Amino acid sequence: MPTITYHQPGGDTQVIELEKPDRIMQAALKNSVPGIVGECGGQAMCATCHVYVREEYLDALPEIGDDEEEMLEVTASERDERRSRLGCQIEVGGSGPEAIEVDIPEEQV
């Protein structure tokens, strides 16, 4: 079963087990994970689903596309050149990794 672990800035952790493959942002919104806004609905147009992917999961991710790269330039919290990604662009399960852990930034807007 695909699993996403969300780590909050204050230290709280929420683990979501997915019934089917889903994207980090959509799973967060469906499960009321604090700190993920998703204003654009997953179109890589707002950067309000910015997350920091934990190092051990980076190699399993697809390359950053042009739209995602552009949005990562305008995140509310500082961009980490290696770990910053948009949650709407990362699928867990299916074509993506079966598990992932992400840190949620201090602010999204």
Secondary structure as GFF3:
##gff-version 3
##sequence-region A 1 109
A	DSSP	beta_strand	3	7	.	.	.	ID=ss1
A	DSSP	beta_strand	13	17	.	.	.	ID=ss2
A	DSSP	beta_strand	22	23	.	.	.	ID=ss3
A	DSSP	alpha_helix	24	30	.	.	.	ID=ss4
A	DSSP	beta_strand	50	53	.	.	.	ID=ss5
A	DSSP	three_ten_helix	55	60	.	.	.	ID=ss6
A	DSSP	alpha_helix	66	72	.	.	.	ID=ss7
A	DSSP	beta_strand	84	86	.	.	.	ID=ss8
A	DSSP	three_ten_helix	87	89	.	.	.	ID=ss9
A	DSSP	beta_strand	91	92	.	.	.	ID=ss10
A	DSSP	beta_strand	99	103	.	.	.	ID=ss11
###
